[in-house]
């Protein structure tokens, strides 16, 4: 009896500690003062940094990312860029020798006065100087006094930085002439979670950081206008936002709470438009007044569309929790940051809207949830692309966002990836994909298919409820795909472990077909090794239709009949199909005219030519 009680007590303690470990997350506070040398594209920074250790661990060191250090010839980013078969075209110069295309890293061409860097000048904890070391883009700080669990520590840091030309995401003088695109510009604390420190060298892919509060002051000559993350505290006296006060220098003061990255852009030619309605945040559109008239007109036309976008996202995926969102011209394409995005501005209206919708959707799928993009980049980009596609259909294309074929481009991209023979599992760390092509299609297309196909498995209504419940339970908590799948299981009553494992951790593919139709008997076959439930629509000779639903045994449940896709059809749920069996047969009550597997095309069957039988 004593042994039993001891065992139960130990089990309780272990499960309690496990639950505790899953609940905690770190937090940081940044108070930064920045002075920019606009002639030499350098700046100096001072920061009061507070780190809140909510973990059960004593921390003897802190780590920071120094992203600008990647823009040096000996960096890991440059080595990666120089050896990958299909480098990002924005980051290389291209030449042709006969049939051979030659790529030359732009980082290799940087002279010392143009190379990026962040140099730490001093680091103090209290009144003591701290030892620190820099390896590539990672700064290691040895604390004089370790940070105990449930306590915090304050550091004082001074640094200087040289801003590289735009090669990837951040830098000076982008292709449209924006003077400063300031992303990944400050010493950013690394993420610490159950796995420990995440010390990924920057190779131009993904990010992961704790939720933080920012108080940022940026000193610039009076002629510059800034668009940034957060709320502009002194807007009433800043050019573009209020009544500009005449003076030689302006200090722009921004604050933001509970975000995990802060970006800004500045240019003398910026203008600022604002818009707000309904449940949308206060929107700011910051772009160059020197844009061609057609492009400027598109920046005007996209504003009401963006308001509709935030209304759509609030309804579908949960309320946007911050006061503001800024769309700022800058960068090298489009990139999401806390309550802001940097986008290139010389675009058609549809292109501009699509880009803003995509980066805006990242406010949910990465920023609001704090997804670890380095591990689950497919979840970040895939979920975002799923939301963007639906928003574009509803707002720009005037289509049913849940209609058949809405996500077909993503499915086609995934099918092309399968045929390419370079597919790798989605669970691979983002930095380690062999090809940029594989990484891009995996994250954006296959990741989107994961969600769209989940709607096929559990039903679209259950999927919509899953997203809202996911928001309610996991906002600001760094969830992963298992947390999402668990909620989908709770909402739908369908077990999904098999789907999550096979789609994320393997490169198995789906291939079902109609093996034979003999009289009133239909025989189906799984030609691959990825089991799935099937919707089989049978059209009878008298013109009537019936949907036969075949759930998987591993699901331990089945979805509700989706009448919206089959308004004229009767419905029958058949017995479970055991995943270990390659074949399944059933009989119908009337003479058959046509049999079709999944007319909605949500099943990612990459060889669907045998999915239709026509008599």
Secondary structure as the mmCIF struct_conf table of DSSP 4:
data_model
#
loop_
_struct_conf.conf_type_id
_struct_conf.id
_struct_conf.beg_label_comp_id
_struct_conf.beg_label_asym_id
_struct_conf.beg_label_seq_id
_struct_conf.end_label_comp_id
_struct_conf.end_label_asym_id
_struct_conf.end_label_seq_id
HELX_RH_AL_P HELX_RH_AL_P1 UNK A 2 UNK A 23
STRN STRN1 UNK A 27 UNK A 37
TURN_TY1_P TURN_TY1_P1 UNK A 38 UNK A 41
STRN STRN2 UNK A 42 UNK A 53
BEND BEND1 UNK A 55 UNK A 57
STRN STRN3 UNK A 59 UNK A 65
HELX_RH_3T_P HELX_RH_3T_P1 UNK A 67 UNK A 70
BEND BEND2 UNK A 71 UNK A 72
TURN_TY1_P TURN_TY1_P2 UNK A 73 UNK A 74
BEND BEND3 UNK A 75 UNK A 75
HELX_RH_AL_P HELX_RH_AL_P2 UNK A 76 UNK A 83
TURN_TY1_P TURN_TY1_P3 UNK A 85 UNK A 86
HELX_RH_3T_P HELX_RH_3T_P2 UNK A 89 UNK A 91
STRN STRN4 UNK A 92 UNK A 97
TURN_TY1_P TURN_TY1_P4 UNK A 98 UNK A 99
STRN STRN5 UNK A 100 UNK A 105
TURN_TY1_P TURN_TY1_P5 UNK A 106 UNK A 106
HELX_RH_3T_P HELX_RH_3T_P3 UNK A 107 UNK A 109
HELX_RH_3T_P HELX_RH_3T_P4 UNK A 112 UNK A 114
BEND BEND4 UNK A 115 UNK A 115
STRN STRN6 UNK A 117 UNK A 125
TURN_TY1_P TURN_TY1_P6 UNK A 126 UNK A 127
STRN STRN7 UNK A 128 UNK A 129
STRN STRN8 UNK A 131 UNK A 135
TURN_TY1_P TURN_TY1_P7 UNK A 136 UNK A 137
STRN STRN9 UNK A 138 UNK A 147
TURN_TY1_P TURN_TY1_P8 UNK A 149 UNK A 150
STRN STRN10 UNK A 151 UNK A 162
HELX_LH_PP_P HELX_LH_PP_P1 UNK A 163 UNK A 164
STRN STRN11 UNK A 165 UNK A 165
BEND BEND5 UNK A 166 UNK A 169
STRN STRN12 UNK A 171 UNK A 172
BEND BEND6 UNK A 173 UNK A 173
TURN_TY1_P TURN_TY1_P9 UNK A 175 UNK A 176
BEND BEND7 UNK A 179 UNK A 179
STRN STRN13 UNK A 180 UNK A 182
BEND BEND8 UNK A 183 UNK A 184
BEND BEND9 UNK A 186 UNK A 186
STRN STRN14 UNK A 188 UNK A 189
HELX_LH_PP_P HELX_LH_PP_P2 UNK A 190 UNK A 191
STRN STRN15 UNK A 192 UNK A 193
TURN_TY1_P TURN_TY1_P10 UNK A 194 UNK A 195
STRN STRN16 UNK A 196 UNK A 197
HELX_LH_PP_P HELX_LH_PP_P3 UNK A 200 UNK A 202
BEND BEND10 UNK A 203 UNK A 205
STRN STRN17 UNK A 211 UNK A 221
TURN_TY1_P TURN_TY1_P11 UNK A 222 UNK A 223
STRN STRN18 UNK A 225 UNK A 228
BEND BEND11 UNK A 229 UNK A 230
STRN STRN19 UNK A 231 UNK A 232
TURN_TY1_P TURN_TY1_P12 UNK A 233 UNK A 234
HELX_RH_3T_P HELX_RH_3T_P5 UNK A 235 UNK A 237
BEND BEND12 UNK A 238 UNK A 238
TURN_TY1_P TURN_TY1_P13 UNK A 239 UNK A 241
BEND BEND13 UNK A 242 UNK A 242
HELX_LH_PP_P HELX_LH_PP_P4 UNK A 244 UNK A 246
BEND BEND14 UNK A 248 UNK A 248
STRN STRN20 UNK A 249 UNK A 259
BEND BEND15 UNK A 260 UNK A 260
STRN STRN21 UNK A 264 UNK A 267
TURN_TY1_P TURN_TY1_P14 UNK A 268 UNK A 269
STRN STRN22 UNK A 270 UNK A 275
TURN_TY1_P TURN_TY1_P15 UNK A 278 UNK A 279
HELX_LH_PP_P HELX_LH_PP_P5 UNK A 280 UNK A 281
STRN STRN23 UNK A 282 UNK A 288
TURN_TY1_P TURN_TY1_P16 UNK A 289 UNK A 290
BEND BEND16 UNK A 291 UNK A 291
HELX_RH_AL_P HELX_RH_AL_P3 UNK A 293 UNK A 317
BEND BEND17 UNK A 322 UNK A 323
STRN STRN24 UNK A 324 UNK A 329
TURN_TY1_P TURN_TY1_P17 UNK A 331 UNK A 332
BEND BEND18 UNK A 333 UNK A 333
STRN STRN25 UNK A 334 UNK A 337
TURN_TY1_P TURN_TY1_P18 UNK A 338 UNK A 339
STRN STRN26 UNK A 340 UNK A 343
HELX_RH_AL_P HELX_RH_AL_P4 UNK A 349 UNK A 361
TURN_TY1_P TURN_TY1_P19 UNK A 362 UNK A 362
HELX_RH_PI_P HELX_RH_PI_P1 UNK A 363 UNK A 368
TURN_TY1_P TURN_TY1_P20 UNK A 369 UNK A 370
TURN_TY1_P TURN_TY1_P21 UNK A 373 UNK A 375
HELX_RH_AL_P HELX_RH_AL_P5 UNK A 377 UNK A 395
TURN_TY1_P TURN_TY1_P22 UNK A 396 UNK A 396
BEND BEND19 UNK A 397 UNK A 397
TURN_TY1_P TURN_TY1_P23 UNK A 401 UNK A 402
BEND BEND20 UNK A 403 UNK A 403
TURN_TY1_P TURN_TY1_P24 UNK A 404 UNK A 407
HELX_RH_AL_P HELX_RH_AL_P6 UNK A 408 UNK A 420
TURN_TY1_P TURN_TY1_P25 UNK A 421 UNK A 421
TURN_TY1_P TURN_TY1_P26 UNK A 426 UNK A 427
BEND BEND21 UNK A 428 UNK A 428
HELX_RH_3T_P HELX_RH_3T_P6 UNK A 430 UNK A 432
BEND BEND22 UNK A 434 UNK A 434
HELX_RH_AL_P HELX_RH_AL_P7 UNK A 436 UNK A 440
HELX_RH_PI_P HELX_RH_PI_P2 UNK A 441 UNK A 446
HELX_RH_AL_P HELX_RH_AL_P8 UNK A 447 UNK A 458
HELX_RH_AL_P HELX_RH_AL_P9 UNK A 460 UNK A 474
TURN_TY1_P TURN_TY1_P27 UNK A 475 UNK A 476
BEND BEND23 UNK A 477 UNK A 477
HELX_RH_AL_P HELX_RH_AL_P10 UNK A 481 UNK A 492
HELX_RH_AL_P HELX_RH_AL_P11 UNK A 497 UNK A 505
STRN STRN27 UNK A 510 UNK A 510
STRN STRN28 UNK A 512 UNK A 518
TURN_TY1_P TURN_TY1_P28 UNK A 519 UNK A 520
STRN STRN29 UNK A 521 UNK A 526
BEND BEND24 UNK A 528 UNK A 529
STRN STRN30 UNK A 534 UNK A 540
TURN_TY1_P TURN_TY1_P29 UNK A 541 UNK A 542
BEND BEND25 UNK A 543 UNK A 543
STRN STRN31 UNK A 545 UNK A 550
STRN STRN32 UNK A 552 UNK A 552
HELX_RH_3T_P HELX_RH_3T_P7 UNK A 553 UNK A 555
BEND BEND26 UNK A 556 UNK A 557
HELX_LH_PP_P HELX_LH_PP_P6 UNK A 559 UNK A 561
TURN_TY1_P TURN_TY1_P30 UNK A 563 UNK A 565
TURN_TY1_P TURN_TY1_P31 UNK A 567 UNK A 568
STRN STRN33 UNK A 569 UNK A 573
HELX_LH_PP_P HELX_LH_PP_P7 UNK A 575 UNK A 576
STRN STRN34 UNK A 577 UNK A 577
HELX_LH_PP_P HELX_LH_PP_P8 UNK A 578 UNK A 578
TURN_TY1_P TURN_TY1_P32 UNK A 579 UNK A 580
BEND BEND27 UNK A 582 UNK A 582
STRN STRN35 UNK A 583 UNK A 587
BEND BEND28 UNK A 589 UNK A 590
STRN STRN36 UNK A 592 UNK A 597
TURN_TY1_P TURN_TY1_P33 UNK A 599 UNK A 600
BEND BEND29 UNK A 603 UNK A 603
STRN STRN37 UNK A 605 UNK A 605
BEND BEND30 UNK A 606 UNK A 606
HELX_RH_3T_P HELX_RH_3T_P8 UNK A 608 UNK A 610
BEND BEND31 UNK A 611 UNK A 611
STRN STRN38 UNK A 612 UNK A 614
#
